[in-house]
Amino acid sequence: MSRVSLHLVFRKDLALSFYLSKLMPPVRCDLQEISIQQSANMNIQPSNDSNITNNWYPINVCRNAARQAALTEYVLVCDVELMPSQGLASRFIDMTESYKCLEPETCQKRVFVVPVFEVENTEELPRNKQQLVQLMEQSKAVYFHQLSCVHCQKFPGLEQWKESDSGDLIKPLIETKREVPYHRWEPIYIGTKQEPMYFEQLSWEGFQDKMLQMHEMCLAGYNLVVLDGAFLVHWPGIKKAKRKDEPWRLPYVKMNQRYYDTLLRNITKRYHPNPQCSLKKP
């Protein structure tokens, strides 16, 4: 933990709420204990206060703050539940030494996508690609949100990624753009501090919190390099619930949509139109 710093974020215009005061850390850090504690925490219902949507999780504030505070050239902005494959950071740096940029202007708009997967909570987390692919062949692992949001994390070259042998290295698989039919893809990527910021008006509870940032990157002409031999695992377990199974999110979804439409109009004014960056659902 010598390289870890923790920062607590709350809205300064709202009093702290204690309705979630029952949230407690697990007694032990084994998978079964944490799964039990997480299940108990998820059953805690939010307040019925009519102003509940005023107190939402500011996930994009946290993402922007973390990226701005980073001291490194490259930054991976990802949620705490995403577990990296073995040696991801060091092997990525090794890869950048050999994957040199031949066209500096183009490479200023290039990020490196780290594919994300989910694994059954009865299985140990895979540390390397071989272990992950074996779990996928046994139907014990899927790409992230495959059962709850098909388009969100399905990435170009998925089948090629599963079949290729990267050994112990991280290397580029394909270079692509976030365009039709992947125009609603919300990848997790390694970038710099130069990419567009996340839109802080959008909440985690209301979904699509990364969608507009990725849309802006598409309009700006960013290339996305999908990495082979690198991955993240969302832990614990495979999410199967869909939006209709979480009715408590509805007020936040409506709030996000109001902001979403306004922000989209503002983004569109700043760039030349590109029909391939469409945000229409497939």
C-alpha positions in Angstrom: 0.0 0.0 0.0 3.0 2.3 -0.1 1.9 3.8 -3.4 -1.8 4.2 -2.5 -3.5 7.3 -1.4 -7.1 7.4 -0.4 -9.3 10.5 -0.9 -12.9 11.0 0.5 -15.2 13.1 -1.6 -18.6 14.6 -0.6 -20.7 17.5 -1.7 -20.0 20.6 0.4 -23.5 22.0 -0.2 -25.2 19.0 1.5 -25.1 17.7 5.0 -23.5 14.3 5.4 -26.1 11.5 5.4 -26.0 8.6 7.8 -28.7 6.5 6.2 -26.0 4.1 4.9 -24.2 4.0 8.2 -24.7 0.3 8.3 -22.1 -0.2 5.6 -19.3 -2.0 7.3 -16.1 -3.6 6.0 -16.0 -7.4 5.9 -14.6 -9.3 8.9 -12.3 -11.2 6.6 -11.0 -10.6 3.1 -11.9 -13.9 1.6 -14.3 -14.1 -1.4 -17.3 -15.6 0.4 -17.2 -13.1 3.3 -17.0 -10.1 1.0 -19.8 -11.4 -1.2 -22.0 -11.8 1.8 -21.2 -8.3 3.0 -21.8 -6.8 -0.4 -25.2 -8.5 -0.7 -26.2 -7.1 2.7 -25.1 -3.6 1.7 -27.0 -3.8 -1.6 -30.2 -4.5 0.4 -30.0 -1.2 2.2 -32.6 1.1 0.7 -32.0 4.8 0.1 -34.0 7.5 1.9 -37.5 8.3 0.6 -36.5 12.0 0.7 -38.0 13.8 -2.4 -34.6 15.4 -2.9 -32.8 12.1 -3.1 -31.4 12.9 -6.6 -29.6 15.8 -5.1 -27.3 13.3 -3.3 -25.8 11.1 -5.9 -22.4 9.5 -6.4 -20.2 12.0 -8.3 -18.2 9.3 -10.2 -17.0 11.7 -12.9 -15.8 14.2 -10.3 -13.7 11.4 -8.8 -12.4 10.3 -12.2 -11.3 13.8 -13.2 -9.7 14.5 -9.8 -7.8 11.3 -9.9 -6.5 11.9 -13.4 -5.5 15.5 -12.7 -3.6 14.5 -9.5 -1.7 11.6 -11.2 2.0 12.1 -11.3 2.7 9.7 -14.2 2.7 10.2 -18.0 0.1 7.5 -18.5 -3.1 7.2 -16.5 -5.5 4.3 -16.2 -8.8 5.7 -14.8 -10.8 2.7 -13.6 -13.1 1.8 -10.7 -11.8 0.1 -7.6 -13.6 -3.2 -8.4 -11.5 -3.7 -11.5 -8.6 -6.0 -10.8 -5.6 -5.8 -13.2 -3.9 -8.7 -14.9 -0.4 -9.5 -13.6 2.3 -7.0 -14.4 -0.1 -4.7 -16.3 1.7 -1.5 -15.5 5.3 -2.6 -16.0 4.4 -4.6 -19.2 2.5 -1.7 -20.6 5.5 0.6 -20.2 7.7 -2.1 -21.9 5.2 -2.1 -24.8 5.4 1.6 -25.2 9.1 1.4 -25.6 8.8 -0.7 -28.8 5.4 0.7 -30.0 6.8 4.0 -31.1 4.7 6.8 -32.6 5.6 7.4 -36.3 3.2 10.2 -36.8 3.3 12.5 -33.7 0.2 14.5 -34.7 -1.9 11.3 -35.0 -0.5 9.7 -31.8 -1.4 12.7 -29.7 -5.0 11.4 -30.1 -4.4 7.7 -29.2 -5.3 5.8 -26.1 -4.8 2.1 -25.2 -7.9 0.0 -24.4 -7.7 -2.6 -21.6 -10.4 -5.2 -22.1 -12.7 -5.8 -19.1 -14.2 -9.2 -18.1 -16.3 -10.7 -15.4 -15.7 -14.0 -13.7 -18.1 -16.2 -11.7 -17.6 -15.5 -8.0 -16.9 -19.1 -7.3 -13.6 -18.9 -9.2 -10.3 -17.4 -8.4 -9.4 -14.2 -10.2 -7.3 -15.0 -13.3 -3.9 -13.5 -13.2 -3.0 -14.1 -16.9 -4.7 -14.3 -20.2 -4.4 -18.1 -20.4 -6.3 -18.5 -17.1 -9.0 -16.1 -18.3 -9.5 -17.7 -21.7 -9.9 -21.1 -20.0 -12.6 -19.7 -17.8 -14.3 -18.2 -20.8 -14.2 -21.6 -22.6 -15.9 -23.1 -19.5 -18.6 -20.4 -19.6 -17.3 -19.1 -16.2 -16.2 -15.7 -17.6 -17.7 -13.2 -20.0 -16.7 -9.8 -21.3 -17.8 -7.0 -18.9 -21.6 -6.4 -18.9 -22.2 -9.0 -21.5 -25.4 -10.1 -19.7 -26.6 -6.7 -18.7 -25.5 -4.2 -21.4 -24.3 -6.0 -24.5 -22.8 -2.9 -26.3 -21.1 -1.2 -23.3 -17.9 -3.2 -23.2 -18.0 -5.5 -26.3 -14.8 -4.5 -28.1 -13.6 -4.8 -31.7 -11.4 -7.9 -32.2 -12.9 -9.8 -29.2 -12.7 -13.2 -30.9 -9.2 -12.4 -32.3 -8.2 -11.4 -28.7 -9.4 -14.7 -27.3 -7.5 -16.8 -29.9 -4.2 -14.9 -30.1 -1.2 -16.0 -27.9 0.4 -12.9 -26.3 2.7 -14.9 -24.1 3.8 -12.9 -21.1 3.8 -9.6 -23.1 1.4 -6.8 -23.6 1.2 -5.8 -27.3 -1.2 -4.0 -29.6 -3.9 -6.2 -31.1 -5.8 -3.8 -33.4 -6.1 0.0 -33.8 -9.6 1.2 -34.3 -12.1 4.0 -33.7 -15.2 4.2 -31.6 -17.5 4.2 -34.6 -20.5 2.3 -35.9 -21.2 -0.5 -34.9 -19.2 0.2 -31.7 -20.6 3.7 -31.3 -22.0 3.0 -27.8 -18.8 1.4 -26.5 -17.5 2.7 -23.2 -14.0 1.3 -23.0 -11.6 1.6 -20.1 -8.3 2.9 -21.4 -4.8 4.0 -20.5 -4.4 7.5 -21.7 -2.8 10.8 -20.6 -4.1 14.0 -19.1 -4.9 15.4 -22.6 -8.1 13.5 -23.3 -11.4 15.3 -22.8 -12.6 15.4 -19.2 -15.5 13.3 -18.0 -18.8 15.3 -17.6 -19.3 15.9 -13.9 -23.0 16.5 -14.2 -23.7 12.8 -14.8 -24.2 10.4 -12.0 -23.1 6.7 -11.6 -26.7 5.9 -10.6 -28.1 7.2 -13.9 -26.0 5.1 -16.2 -24.0 6.2 -19.3 -21.6 8.3 -17.3 -18.7 7.7 -19.7 -20.8 7.8 -22.9 -20.5 11.5 -23.7 -16.7 11.6 -23.1 -16.2 8.7 -25.5 -18.5 10.4 -28.0 -16.4 13.6 -27.8 -13.2 11.5 -28.4 -14.8 10.0 -31.5 -15.7 13.4 -32.9 -12.1 14.5 -32.1 -10.7 11.7 -34.1 -9.1 9.5 -31.4 -7.7 6.1 -32.3 -8.1 3.3 -29.8 -5.4 0.6 -29.5 -6.9 -2.6 -28.1 -4.2 -4.3 -26.0 -3.5 -8.0 -26.1 -2.2 -9.7 -23.0 -3.7 -7.0 -20.7 -7.1 -7.1 -19.0 -9.2 -6.1 -16.0 -11.6 -8.2 -14.1 -14.7 -6.7 -12.5 -15.0 -8.3 -9.1 -16.8 -10.0 -7.6 -19.0 -12.1 -9.9 -21.0 -11.7 -13.1 -23.6 -9.0 -13.2 -26.9 -10.2 -14.6 -29.3 -7.5 -13.5 -30.6 -5.1 -16.2 -32.0 -1.6 -15.9 -35.6 -2.9 -15.5 -34.4 -4.9 -12.5 -33.2 -1.8 -10.7 -36.2 0.6 -10.5 -34.6 2.7 -7.8 -32.3 4.1 -10.5 -35.2 5.7 -12.5 -35.0 9.2 -11.0 -31.3 9.3 -11.6 -31.7 8.0 -15.2 -34.2 10.9 -15.8 -31.8 13.4 -14.3 -28.9 12.1 -16.4 -31.0 12.3 -19.5 -31.7 16.0 -18.9 -28.1 16.8 -18.6 -27.1 14.4 -21.3 -29.2 16.1 -24.0 -27.8 19.6 -23.1 -24.2 18.4 -23.0 -24.6 16.6 -26.3 -25.8 19.7 -28.0 -22.8 21.6 -26.6 -20.3 18.9 -27.8 -21.8 18.8 -31.3 -21.3 22.5 -31.7 -17.5 22.2 -31.2 -16.7 19.5 -33.8 -17.3 18.7 -37.4 -20.2 16.2 -37.8 -19.3 12.5 -38.1 -22.3 10.2 -38.7 -20.1 7.2 -37.6 -20.0 8.7 -34.1 -23.8 8.4 -33.8 -25.1 7.8 -30.3 -28.3 6.1 -31.5 -28.9 2.7 -29.9 -28.1 -0.2 -32.2 
